[in-house]
Amino acid sequence: MARPETIRLHSDIRKEFERMSAIKEHGVTKFSPAYILKDIAVRFYKSPKTIENIVFGRTSIVDNYQAVLFA
């Protein structure tokens, strides 16, 4: 069982990825996925690869948010 802090961290990372992915300027996405992953990695003190694994569900931790996001 994952610690509540870890579950909250993963949830916050996924929410931030979704928020930044939804930002549009002139009808197109403002930030590339690579930029978003690197920006979030800096904010949360993680490597971009770790952020990628969390966002795309490649971890052993599953929470309700992930189940809804990738259903």
DSSP file (Angstrom, degrees, kcal/mol; ACC not computed):
  #  RESIDUE AA STRUCTURE BP1 BP2  ACC     N-H-->O    O-->H-N    N-H-->O    O-->H-N    TCO  KAPPA ALPHA  PHI   PSI    X-CA   Y-CA   Z-CA
    1    1 A M              0   0    0      0, 0.0     2,-0.1     0, 0.0    60,-0.1   0.000 360.0 360.0 360.0 131.6    0.0    0.0    0.0
    2    2 A A        -     0   0    0     60,-0.1    60,-0.0     1,-0.1     0, 0.0  -0.456 360.0-102.1 -78.4 150.9    1.4    3.4   -1.0
    3    3 A R     >  -     0   0    0     -2,-0.1     4,-2.1     1,-0.1     3,-0.4  -0.401  28.1-118.4 -68.5 148.9    1.6    6.2    1.6
    4    4 A P  H  > S+     0   0    0      0, 0.0     4,-2.4     0, 0.0     5,-0.2   0.847 115.0  56.9 -57.4 -34.4   -1.1    8.8    1.4
    5    5 A E  H  > S+     0   0    0      2,-0.2     4,-2.3     1,-0.2     5,-0.1   0.891 106.8  48.5 -65.0 -38.5    1.6   11.4    0.6
    6    6 A T  H  > S+     0   0    0     -3,-0.4     4,-2.5     2,-0.2     5,-0.2   0.911 111.3  49.3 -68.0 -42.6    2.8    9.5   -2.4
    7    7 A I  H  X S+     0   0    0     -4,-2.1     4,-2.2     1,-0.2    -2,-0.2   0.914 112.5  48.1 -62.6 -42.6   -0.7    9.0   -3.7
    8    8 A R  H  X S+     0   0    0     -4,-2.4     4,-2.6     2,-0.2    -2,-0.2   0.898 110.7  51.8 -64.9 -40.7   -1.4   12.8   -3.3
    9    9 A L  H  X S+     0   0    0     -4,-2.3     4,-2.3     2,-0.2    -2,-0.2   0.936 111.2  46.6 -60.5 -48.2    1.9   13.6   -5.1
   10   10 A H  H  X S+     0   0    0     -4,-2.5     4,-2.3     1,-0.2    -1,-0.2   0.901 112.8  50.1 -62.4 -41.2    1.1   11.4   -8.0
   11   11 A S  H  X S+     0   0    0     -4,-2.2     4,-2.4    -5,-0.2    -1,-0.2   0.917 110.6  49.3 -63.5 -43.6   -2.4   12.9   -8.2
   12   12 A D  H  X S+     0   0    0     -4,-2.6     4,-2.2     1,-0.2    -2,-0.2   0.883 110.3  51.3 -63.8 -38.8   -1.0   16.4   -8.1
   13   13 A I  H  X S+     0   0    0     -4,-2.3     4,-2.2     2,-0.2    -2,-0.2   0.926 111.2  47.3 -64.6 -44.8    1.5   15.6  -10.9
   14   14 A R  H  X S+     0   0    0     -4,-2.3     4,-2.4     1,-0.2    -2,-0.2   0.908 111.9  50.3 -63.8 -41.6   -1.3   14.2  -13.1
   15   15 A K  H  X S+     0   0    0     -4,-2.4     4,-2.6     1,-0.2    -1,-0.2   0.903 110.4  49.6 -63.7 -41.0   -3.5   17.2  -12.5
   16   16 A E  H  X S+     0   0    0     -4,-2.2     4,-2.6     2,-0.2     5,-0.2   0.892 109.8  51.5 -65.7 -39.3   -0.7   19.6  -13.3
   17   17 A F  H  X S+     0   0    0     -4,-2.2     4,-2.1     2,-0.2    -2,-0.2   0.930 112.2  46.3 -62.4 -44.9    0.0   17.7  -16.6
   18   18 A E  H  X S+     0   0    0     -4,-2.4     4,-1.4     2,-0.2    -2,-0.2   0.910 112.1  51.3 -63.1 -42.3   -3.7   17.9  -17.6
   19   19 A R  H  < S+     0   0    0     -4,-2.6     4,-0.5     1,-0.2     3,-0.3   0.934 113.5  43.2 -61.4 -47.2   -3.8   21.6  -16.7
   20   20 A M  H >< S+     0   0    0     -4,-2.6     3,-0.8     1,-0.2    11,-0.4   0.838 111.0  55.7 -70.2 -31.8   -0.8   22.5  -18.8
   21   21 A S  H 3< S+     0   0    0     -4,-2.1    -1,-0.2     1,-0.2    -2,-0.2   0.790 103.8  55.9 -68.7 -26.8   -1.9   20.3  -21.6
   22   22 A A  T 3< S+     0   0    0     -4,-1.4     2,-0.4    -3,-0.3    -1,-0.2   0.589  79.7 108.5 -83.2 -10.5   -5.3   22.1  -21.8
   23   23 A I    <   -     0   0    0     -3,-0.8     7,-2.3    -4,-0.5     8,-0.5  -0.543  50.1-176.6 -72.2 123.3   -3.6   25.6  -22.2
   24   24 A K  E     -A   29   0A   0     -2,-0.4     2,-0.4     5,-0.3     5,-0.2  -0.921  17.0-170.1-123.5 148.4   -4.2   26.7  -25.8
   25   25 A E  E >  S-A   28   0A   0      3,-2.8     3,-1.4    -2,-0.4    -2,-0.0  -0.984  79.4  -6.9-137.8 125.0   -3.1   29.8  -27.7
   26   26 A H  T 3  S-     0   0    0     -2,-0.4     3,-0.1     1,-0.3    -1,-0.1   0.821 130.9 -56.5  57.5  33.5   -4.5   30.7  -31.1
   27   27 A G  T 3  S+     0   0    0      1,-0.2     2,-0.3     0, 0.0    -1,-0.3   0.468 119.6  93.4  84.0   1.8   -6.3   27.4  -31.1
   28   28 A V  E <  S-A   25   0A   0     -3,-1.4    -3,-2.8     1,-0.0    -1,-0.2  -0.896  87.9 -86.9-125.4 157.8   -3.3   25.1  -30.6
   29   29 A T  E     -A   24   0A   0     -2,-0.3    -5,-0.3    -5,-0.2    -7,-0.1  -0.408  33.7-150.7 -62.0 130.6   -1.7   23.6  -27.6
   30   30 A K  S    S+     0   0    0     -7,-2.3     2,-0.4   -10,-0.2    -1,-0.1   0.882  75.6  44.2 -74.3 -39.5    0.8   26.1  -26.2
   31   31 A F  S    S-     0   0    0     -8,-0.5    -1,-0.1   -11,-0.4    -8,-0.0  -0.872  79.1-128.0-113.2 140.4    3.2   23.7  -24.6
   32   32 A S     >  -     0   0    0     -2,-0.4     4,-2.4     1,-0.1     5,-0.2  -0.444  28.9-113.2 -76.0 156.6    4.6   20.5  -26.1
   33   33 A P  H  > S+     0   0    0      0, 0.0     4,-2.5     0, 0.0     5,-0.2   0.879 118.2  54.5 -58.3 -37.3    4.4   17.3  -24.0
   34   34 A A  H  > S+     0   0    0      2,-0.2     4,-2.1     1,-0.2     5,-0.2   0.917 109.2  47.1 -63.4 -42.6    8.2   17.2  -23.6
   35   35 A Y  H  > S+     0   0    0      2,-0.2     4,-2.8     1,-0.2     5,-0.2   0.918 111.3  51.6 -63.9 -43.1    8.2   20.8  -22.3
   36   36 A I  H  X S+     0   0    0     -4,-2.4     4,-2.6     1,-0.2     5,-0.2   0.926 109.8  49.1 -60.9 -45.5    5.4   20.0  -19.8
   37   37 A L  H  X S+     0   0    0     -4,-2.5     4,-2.0     1,-0.2    -1,-0.2   0.912 114.0  45.8 -61.4 -42.7    7.2   16.9  -18.5
   38   38 A K  H  X S+     0   0    0     -4,-2.1     4,-1.8     2,-0.2    -2,-0.2   0.897 112.8  50.1 -68.3 -39.8   10.4   18.9  -18.0
   39   39 A D  H  X S+     0   0    0     -4,-2.8     4,-2.0     1,-0.2    -2,-0.2   0.924 112.7  45.9 -64.6 -44.7    8.6   21.8  -16.4
   40   40 A I  H  X S+     0   0    0     -4,-2.6     4,-2.4    -5,-0.2    -1,-0.2   0.879 108.3  58.0 -65.8 -37.1    6.8   19.5  -13.9
   41   41 A A  H  X>S+     0   0    0     -4,-2.0     5,-2.1    -5,-0.2     4,-0.6   0.900 107.6  47.0 -59.7 -41.1   10.0   17.6  -13.2
   42   42 A V  H ><5S+     0   0    0     -4,-1.8     3,-0.7     1,-0.2    -1,-0.2   0.919 112.9  49.1 -66.4 -43.0   11.6   20.9  -12.0
   43   43 A R  H 3<5S+     0   0    0     -4,-2.0    -2,-0.2     1,-0.2    -1,-0.2   0.869 119.3  36.3 -65.1 -37.4    8.6   21.9   -9.9
   44   44 A F  H 3<5S-     0   0    0     -4,-2.4    -1,-0.2    -5,-0.1    -2,-0.2   0.312 107.1-118.8-102.7   8.5    8.3   18.5   -8.1
   45   45 A Y  T <<5S+     0   0    0     -3,-0.7     2,-0.3    -4,-0.6    -3,-0.2   0.889  73.5 121.1  57.2  43.8   12.1   17.7   -7.9
   46   46 A K      < -     0   0    0     -5,-2.1    -1,-0.2    -6,-0.2    -2,-0.1  -0.842  68.8 -97.5-127.4 165.7   11.8   14.6  -10.0
   47   47 A S     >  -     0   0    0     -2,-0.3     4,-2.2     1,-0.1     3,-0.2  -0.524  33.6-116.3 -79.7 154.3   13.4   13.4  -13.2
   48   48 A P  H  > S+     0   0    0      0, 0.0     4,-2.5     0, 0.0     5,-0.1   0.862 117.1  55.5 -57.7 -35.0   11.4   13.9  -16.4
   49   49 A K  H  > S+     0   0    0      2,-0.2     4,-2.4     1,-0.2     5,-0.2   0.895 106.6  49.7 -65.6 -39.7   11.3   10.1  -16.9
   50   50 A T  H  > S+     0   0    0      2,-0.2     4,-2.2    -3,-0.2    -1,-0.2   0.918 111.3  48.9 -63.7 -43.5    9.8    9.7  -13.4
   51   51 A I  H  X S+     0   0    0     -4,-2.2     4,-2.9     2,-0.2     5,-0.2   0.915 110.3  51.7 -61.8 -43.0    7.1   12.3  -14.2
   52   52 A E  H  X S+     0   0    0     -4,-2.5     4,-2.4     1,-0.2     6,-0.2   0.922 109.6  49.4 -59.6 -45.0    6.4   10.5  -17.5
   53   53 A N  H  <>S+     0   0    0     -4,-2.4     5,-3.0     1,-0.2     6,-0.3   0.889 113.3  46.7 -62.5 -39.6    6.0    7.2  -15.7
   54   54 A I  H ><5S+     0   0    0     -4,-2.2     3,-1.1     3,-0.2    -2,-0.2   0.937 113.7  47.3 -67.3 -46.9    3.6    8.8  -13.2
   55   55 A V  H 3<5S+     0   0    0     -4,-2.9    -2,-0.2     1,-0.3    -1,-0.2   0.897 116.1  43.1 -64.1 -41.8    1.5   10.6  -15.8
   56   56 A F  T 3<5S-     0   0    0     -4,-2.4    -1,-0.3    -5,-0.2    -2,-0.2   0.248 115.1-110.5 -95.1  14.5    1.1    7.7  -18.1
   57   57 A G  T < 5S+     0   0    0     -3,-1.1    -3,-0.2    -4,-0.2    -4,-0.1   0.791  70.2 139.8  71.8  30.6    0.4    5.2  -15.4
   58   58 A R      < +     0   0    0     -5,-3.0     2,-0.3    -6,-0.2    -4,-0.2  -0.008  48.4  90.1 -95.9  30.1    3.6    3.1  -15.5
   59   59 A T  S    S-     0   0    0     -6,-0.3     0, 0.0     2,-0.3     0, 0.0  -0.768  83.8-119.9-117.5 166.5    3.9    2.8  -11.8
   60   60 A S  S    S+     0   0    0     -2,-0.3     2,-0.6     2,-0.0    -1,-0.0   0.546  88.3  95.2 -82.2  -6.0    2.5    0.2   -9.4
   61   61 A I        -     0   0    0    -60,-0.1     2,-0.5   -55,-0.0    -2,-0.3  -0.764  53.0-179.0 -91.1 123.4    0.5    2.9   -7.6
   62   62 A V        +     0   0    0     -2,-0.6     2,-0.2     4,-0.0   -60,-0.1  -0.984   3.3 173.7-122.5 129.2   -3.1    3.2   -8.7
   63   63 A D     >  -     0   0    0     -2,-0.5     4,-1.9   -56,-0.1     3,-0.2  -0.747  48.0 -95.3-124.1 177.0   -5.5    5.8   -7.3
   64   64 A N  H  > S+     0   0    0     -2,-0.2     4,-1.9     1,-0.2     5,-0.2   0.862 121.2  57.0 -61.9 -37.0   -9.0    6.8   -8.2
   65   65 A Y  H  > S+     0   0    0      1,-0.2     4,-2.7     2,-0.2    -1,-0.2   0.911 107.3  48.0 -62.4 -42.6   -7.8    9.7  -10.3
   66   66 A Q  H  > S+     0   0    0      1,-0.2     4,-2.3     2,-0.2    -1,-0.2   0.894 108.7  54.2 -66.1 -39.3   -5.7    7.4  -12.5
   67   67 A A  H  < S+     0   0    0     -4,-1.9    -1,-0.2     1,-0.2    -2,-0.2   0.885 114.1  41.4 -62.2 -38.3   -8.6    5.0  -12.9
   68   68 A V  H >< S+     0   0    0     -4,-1.9     3,-0.9     2,-0.2    -2,-0.2   0.898 113.9  52.6 -74.1 -41.9  -10.8    7.8  -14.2
   69   69 A L  H 3< S+     0   0    0     -4,-2.7    -2,-0.2     1,-0.2    -3,-0.2   0.877 120.5  30.4 -64.1 -40.6   -8.1    9.4  -16.3
   70   70 A F  T 3<        0   0    0     -4,-2.3    -1,-0.2     1,-0.2    -2,-0.2   0.088 360.0 360.0-110.2  22.8   -7.2    6.3  -18.3
   71   71 A A    <         0   0    0     -3,-0.9    -1,-0.2    -4,-0.1    -2,-0.1   0.479 360.0 360.0 -77.9 360.0  -10.6    4.5  -18.3
